[in-house]
Amino acid sequence: MLFLRHAVKWLMRCVTVVLITCFSLAAVANGVDVVSPLFKSYSVPLRKIIKFAPTKIPSSDDPNSGINWKQEEYLRYSSKAPLNFSDKYTLFKTGCGTDCLEFCLIDRTTGVVYPGMSFNQLFPPDYKGHKGFKFHRSSRLLVVYHAGLGEPVFVDYYVWDGVKFILLKTEKIHE
């Protein structure tokens, strides 16, 4: 009798998973937005860092550094930039040209700089929504709004895994 009870519970869990998967796939196939990632879904506990480690600025001469000369220059003035991403990081934004925005992460406990990405910021004149980056100190989620000349506006959702950003989802939000 006990075995039968466990078998029924297991079967009900399997049916639930199959139904949720089917409804999610049907929604995606019909163009219905499946829930976008939330900051609280990738929350991190906050701690106090008494003293920041000195920023270890990579050389822009090294092609493997992922840092260009402009970021290298701006990083020289990054020592007082506050913690603002995933507990112990400073997401450090710089411009990379006309209507371009790039960033890197500075680990304030080690001083290591992780190169980020660059994004076009040529939004259509009639677009009135979010622009640039959205992020929180208490979350590993990075939301990026971007558009190129004559292109639609997209929002990308990335999660930081401690070494690199992983793209979770891209949505087109404006034509």
N, C-alpha and C positions, 0 to 999 in steps of 0.2 A: 504494500500500500504506500509506503514511504517513497519507493522508487517511482511509482506512478505519479505522485504529487510533484516530485522534482522534474519528471519528464514533461508534465503539463506546464509548469512554470517556464522551463527552458523553451518549449514550443511557443508559448505566448510571447516571450522575449524575441524569438526569431521572427515571428509574424509582425511584431511591432517594428522591428528594424527594417524588414522588407517593405512595409507600408510607408514608413517615413522616407526611405530611399526612393520608392516609386513616386511619391508625391513631390519630392525635391527634384527628381529628374524631369518630371512632367512640367514643373514650374519653370525650370531652366529651358526646356525645349520650347515652351510657349512664350519665352521672353520675360517672364515674371521674375522680378528681383528676389533672389534668395537673400536672407538677412545679411547685411554688411557687417564686417567685423566691428566689435566695440572695444573701446579702450579698456573697460573693466574686464573684458575677457582675457586680457594679457597683462593683468596687473602684477606689480612687483612690490615687495615690502620696502619701505623707505628707511634709510639709516642716516646717521649724521657722519659726515666726513670732516674731520677737524682741520686737516691741512691737505690741500691738493698737491699731488705729485707734479713735478715740473713737466710741461708738455714736451714730448719727444717728437720734435718736428721732423718729418721725413724730408729728404732732399727731393726737390722737383727735378733734379738732374737724373735721378734714378727712375727709369721707365717703369719699374715694378712697384713704385711707391703709391701710385694712384693719386698723387697730389700734384697740382700744377703750380706754377710760379706765383700766381695770385693767392692761392690758398696758403702757400708757404709764407708769404708776406703777412697775410692776415693772422695766421697762427702765432706770429711773434707777439701779438697783442691779445692773446686769448686767456692769459693767466687769471683774469678776474671774471671771466664769463661764468655765469652760475650753472649749477646742476639743473638740467631741465628735461632729461630723457632717461627712462629706464633706471632710475635710482642714482647710478653713479657716473652718468655720462653727461657731457655737454654736447648737444647737437649744435654745431657751429656753422651758420649759414653765411655764404658769400655770394656775390654776384659773379657771373662768369661771362658777362657781355650783355649786350642789349637784350632785354627780356629773357634773361637766362638766370637760373638760380641753382646753386650747388651747395653741398654740405659735406661735412665730415663729422665723425664722433671722436670726442676726446674722453678717454677713460681717466677719470680724476683720481683713481686709486693707484694707477700705474704710469700715467702720462702717455700711454700708447695712443696714437692717432689712427683711426680706421677711416679709410676713404669712403665717401658715400657715392652719390650719383649727381648728375646734373639734369635739369628739366627745363624745357621751353616754357615761357610764361607769356606767350602771345595770345591772350584771350580775345574772343570776338567782342566788338564794341557793345553788343546787346547783352553780354553775359554779366550778371549781377551777383553771382554766387561766390563761394569761397575761392581763394587763390593761395598758392604757395603750400606751406606745410602746416599740418595740425599734429600735435604730439603733447604728451604729458610726462611729467617726471615719474609718475606712478605707473607707467605702462610701457610695454615693449612695442606698442603699435605706432607706426608712422603712416600718416595719411597724406598723400601728395596730390594736389590739384594741378593739372598742367594742360597746355594746349599749344600747338604750333600754328603758324600762319595758315589760315584757310582750313584748319583741321578742327574736329570736334573737341570739346573739353572732356578730359578723362580724369578719373580719380583712381589712384592706385593705393592699395592697402598692403603694407609691408610689416613683417614682424622681425625683430632683432633676436637672433639666436645666441648672441654673445661673441660672435665672430663675423657674421655677415647678415645682410638683410635678405629675407625670403619673401618673394611676392606671393600674397595670398589671393588677391583678386584685383581685377581691373574693371571699372564700370565706365561706360560712356554716359555723361550726364547732360550734355548740351551739344546741339548740332551747330 
